[in-house]
């Protein structure tokens, strides 16, 4: 899947932020969720996913979560599923399970991701060109070097 997700700064004060493993699982859920209505084919069955939903199972979730982790940091699929159940208990997700898969819905998806479902970001070069004045004189720019060796690019125009 490609694209991006929004992550609000208030996540820092949420219950998922306190534990790096649970936080990793929460971010995985956000990344897996679809941003538009989609029809997918699973085991010769068409499944409709709404924005904020994704289809998963314990084994596939475990494979994705543990991908690129060292063996001692890998988490058992039963543990991951118990964390998913915690998300449901905390009111962060809803789970609809069948005997083949589960559809997980990230609750309040549209509240936090709504601009992703309606607008596509413009090309960065397009945005830069559109905001640049045509007659910028480079001699009128002043670059101020900040403390701790970081460049604070402060531009002053006359």
C-alpha positions in Angstrom: 0.0 0.0 0.0 1.3 3.5 -0.7 0.3 6.9 0.5 0.5 8.5 3.9 -1.5 8.9 7.1 -2.0 11.7 9.5 -0.7 11.4 13.0 -2.0 14.0 15.5 0.4 15.2 18.2 -2.1 14.3 20.9 -1.2 10.6 20.3 1.7 11.4 22.7 -0.8 11.5 25.6 -2.8 8.4 24.5 -2.6 5.0 26.1 -1.0 3.4 23.0 2.0 5.8 23.1 3.2 4.4 26.5 4.3 1.1 25.1 6.5 0.9 22.0 5.2 -2.5 20.9 1.6 -1.5 21.2 2.3 1.8 19.5 3.9 -0.2 16.6 0.7 -2.2 16.3 -1.5 0.9 16.3 0.6 2.5 13.6 0.3 -0.7 11.6 -3.5 -0.6 11.9 -3.5 3.0 10.7 -1.3 2.1 7.7 -3.4 -1.0 6.8 -6.7 0.9 6.9 -8.1 1.8 3.5 -8.7 5.5 2.8 -11.4 5.0 0.2 -14.2 2.5 -0.3 -12.7 -0.6 -1.9 -13.8 -4.0 -3.0 -11.2 -6.7 -2.5 -11.3 -10.4 -3.3 -10.5 -12.8 -0.4 -10.7 -16.5 -0.9 -13.0 -16.1 -3.9 -15.3 -13.8 -2.0 -15.7 -10.1 -2.6 -15.4 -8.0 0.5 -16.3 -4.3 0.6 -14.1 -2.2 2.8 -15.1 1.3 3.9 -12.6 4.1 4.8 -10.8 3.2 8.0 -11.2 -0.6 7.6 -8.9 -3.4 6.8 -9.1 -7.2 6.5 -6.7 -9.3 8.5 -6.3 -12.5 10.5 -4.0 -13.4 13.4 -1.4 -15.0 11.2 -1.2 -12.3 8.6 -1.1 -9.6 11.3 1.7 -11.4 13.0 3.7 -11.7 9.8 3.3 -8.0 9.0 4.0 -6.9 12.6 7.1 -9.0 13.0 8.5 -8.3 9.6 12.1 -6.9 9.9 12.2 -7.4 13.7 15.0 -9.4 15.3 14.0 -12.8 16.5 14.1 -11.9 20.2 11.7 -8.9 19.5 9.1 -10.9 17.6 5.7 -11.0 19.2 3.4 -14.1 19.2 0.2 -14.0 17.2 -1.9 -14.7 20.3 -0.3 -11.7 22.1 -0.9 -9.4 19.1 -4.5 -10.5 19.0 -4.9 -9.8 22.7 -3.5 -6.3 22.0 -6.0 -5.8 19.2 -8.8 -6.8 21.6 -7.4 -4.1 24.0 -7.8 -1.6 21.3 -11.4 -2.7 20.9 -11.9 -2.4 24.7 -10.4 1.1 24.7 -12.8 2.1 22.0 -10.2 2.6 19.3 -11.4 -0.1 16.9 -14.3 -2.4 16.1 -13.8 -6.0 15.1 -16.2 -8.1 12.9 -14.9 -11.6 12.7 -15.8 -14.6 10.5 -14.2 -18.0 10.5 -11.8 -16.9 7.7 -10.9 -13.3 8.5 -11.7 -10.2 10.6 -12.6 -6.8 9.4 -11.1 -4.2 11.7 -12.6 -0.7 11.7 -10.5 2.2 13.1 -13.1 4.2 14.9 -13.2 8.0 14.3 -11.1 7.4 11.2 -12.8 10.3 9.3 -12.2 12.7 12.2 -8.5 12.3 11.9 -7.9 11.2 8.3 -10.7 13.0 6.5 -8.6 15.2 4.2 -7.0 12.0 2.9 -10.3 10.6 1.7 -11.3 13.7 -0.2 -8.2 15.4 -1.5 -4.9 14.2 -3.0 -1.9 16.3 -2.1 -0.4 18.3 -4.9 3.0 17.5 -6.3 5.6 19.2 -4.0 7.3 20.9 -7.0 3.9 22.3 -8.0 3.3 23.8 -4.6 6.8 25.3 -4.4 6.5 26.9 -7.8 3.0 28.3 -7.0 4.2 29.9 -3.8 7.5 31.4 -5.1 7.4 35.0 -6.2 8.6 35.4 -9.8 11.0 38.2 -9.1 12.9 37.0 -6.0 16.3 38.7 -5.6 18.6 36.2 -3.9 20.7 39.1 -2.5 17.7 40.1 -0.4 17.7 36.8 1.5 19.5 36.5 4.8 20.3 33.2 6.3 20.8 33.1 10.0 22.7 30.3 11.6 21.0 29.2 14.9 22.5 27.9 18.1 23.5 24.2 18.4 24.7 24.1 14.7 21.2 24.0 13.2 20.4 26.2 10.3 17.3 28.3 10.9 16.5 29.4 7.4 14.9 32.8 8.1 14.1 34.7 5.0 13.8 38.4 5.1 12.4 40.3 2.2 12.7 44.1 1.8 
